[in-house]
Each structure stands twice: as structure tokens, then as C-alpha cells.
Amino acid sequence: MEKEATKLVNKKYTANIDANESQYIPTFEPVDENDITFMGRLLTAVLNSMNKGIYLDQMSHWYNTQGEQTFGLRHINFLHENLGTQFLQGLDKLIVYNLVSELRAFYRDYSINIGGGSMPQEL
């Protein structure tokens, strides 16, 4: 989770994070800039499935336009049974870091309007 979070909070990843770990954490060829570990790839897959559908509160699931379930409590239960509570806690922290990163980008992009200025022509 630390490897993924360093990119989201604008810190440079350093190798000493691995030196402090007593367990080996595999890294992969990143598909994008925020998924260098299994947890990052899982988060990317979950967010992509949510972006392609709608959330129905009564059903507590995300559905795509064809009416098929893309993400919901069944998936979370599967992750909990197979990867454990600590994995879900780490995924939760990574989601929070992702939200903070998106909010910072939003604020940075629209701070001119929020601060009372005007938007540049290209935006």
C-alpha cells in the first residue's frame, strides 16, 4: 500500500520502504502511473468497473448498462474471505489516498475560479 500511496501523495518512492519490510512485495510493469503492485491493479480494475456503470442503493451493487453486476458486496466478501481483513484495510487506505489526490488535482485545476479569478482560454 505504501508503494502505491507514495505516487498519490506526491512523494517519491524510495527503496528504504522495502528495506523496512520483513516480507517481499512483488512489483509489476505498471499499466498506468498508479498501479505498481497487486493492490494498485485491483484498485484500478474496481474503479474502471464502477466508471462504466451506475450504483443502485437498494441493491448495494454497481451495474453496467446491460444490467450485469460489476461490483458490490459479493466482491468485497470474496476479497475478505480470500485476502483477509488487513488487505481490505490497506485497500481502504489506498482509496482514501486516491480521493485526496483527486481532490488536490481538482483544487489545483479550478483554484482560479475558487479564488475569484478567471479561467484561461484553453480551459
C-alpha positions in Angstrom: 0.0 0.0 0.0 2.9 2.3 0.8 4.3 1.9 -2.7 1.1 2.9 -4.3 0.4 5.7 -1.9 3.7 7.5 -2.5 2.6 8.3 -6.1 -0.7 9.6 -4.9 0.6 12.0 -2.2 3.3 13.4 -4.5 6.2 11.8 -2.7 9.0 10.0 -4.5 9.1 6.3 -3.7 12.4 5.2 -2.1 13.9 1.8 -1.8 14.2 2.1 2.0 10.5 1.4 2.3 11.3 -2.2 1.1 14.3 -2.4 3.5 12.0 -1.8 6.4 9.6 -4.6 5.3 10.2 -8.1 6.5 8.2 -9.6 3.6 8.9 -9.5 -0.1 6.4 -7.3 -2.0 6.4 -8.1 -5.8 6.3 -5.3 -8.3 4.9 -5.4 -11.8 5.2 -3.5 -15.1 2.8 -0.6 -14.4 -0.3 -0.3 -16.7 -0.6 3.3 -15.6 1.3 5.5 -13.1 -0.6 4.4 -10.0 -0.5 0.6 -10.2 2.9 -0.9 -9.4 1.6 -3.6 -7.0 -1.3 -6.1 -7.0 -3.3 -3.7 -4.7 -2.9 -0.9 -7.2 -4.0 -3.1 -10.1 -7.0 -4.3 -8.1 -8.0 -0.7 -7.3 -7.7 0.3 -10.9 -9.9 -2.6 -12.0 -12.5 -1.8 -9.4 -12.6 1.9 -10.3 -12.8 1.1 -14.0 -15.8 -1.3 -13.4 -17.5 1.5 -11.3 -16.9 4.1 -14.0 -18.8 2.0 -16.6 -22.0 1.7 -14.6 -24.4 3.0 -12.1 -24.9 2.4 -8.4 -28.3 1.1 -7.1 -28.6 1.9 -3.4 -31.4 -0.6 -2.9 -29.3 -3.4 -4.3 -25.9 -2.2 -2.9 -24.2 -3.0 -6.2 -22.8 -1.3 -9.3 -24.4 -2.4 -12.6 -23.3 -1.8 -16.2 -25.7 -0.6 -18.9 -26.6 -4.2 -19.8 -27.9 -4.8 -16.2 -25.0 -7.0 -15.2 -23.5 -6.6 -11.7 -19.9 -5.2 -12.0 -19.1 -4.6 -8.3 -20.8 -5.0 -5.0 -20.9 -6.6 -1.6 -20.3 -10.1 -3.1 -17.0 -8.9 -4.4 -16.0 -7.4 -1.1 -16.9 -10.6 0.7 -14.8 -12.6 -1.8 -11.8 -10.3 -1.1 -12.3 -10.6 2.6 -12.5 -14.4 2.6 -9.5 -14.8 0.3 -7.2 -11.9 1.2 -8.2 -11.0 4.7 -9.1 -8.0 6.8 -5.6 -6.4 6.6 -5.8 -6.4 2.8 -9.2 -4.6 2.9 -7.8 -2.1 5.4 -4.9 -1.4 3.1 -7.2 -1.1 0.1 -9.3 1.3 2.1 -6.3 3.5 2.8 -5.3 3.4 -0.8 -8.8 4.5 -1.8 -8.5 7.4 0.7 -5.1 8.4 -0.8 -6.7 8.3 -4.3 -9.6 10.5 -3.2 -7.2 13.0 -1.6 -5.1 13.0 -4.8 -8.2 13.6 -7.0 -9.3 16.4 -4.7 -5.9 18.1 -4.8 -5.9 17.9 -8.6 -9.4 19.3 -8.7 -8.5 22.2 -6.4 -5.3 22.9 -8.4 -7.1 22.9 -11.7 -10.0 25.0 -10.5 -8.3 27.2 -7.9 -8.5 30.2 -10.2 -12.3 30.0 -10.1 -12.5 29.2 -6.4 -10.1 32.1 -5.7 -12.2 34.5 -7.6 -10.0 34.7 -10.7 -10.9 33.9 -14.3 -10.3 30.7 -16.3 -7.7 30.7 -19.0 -8.9 30.5 -22.6 -7.6 26.9 -23.2 -9.7 25.5 -20.3 
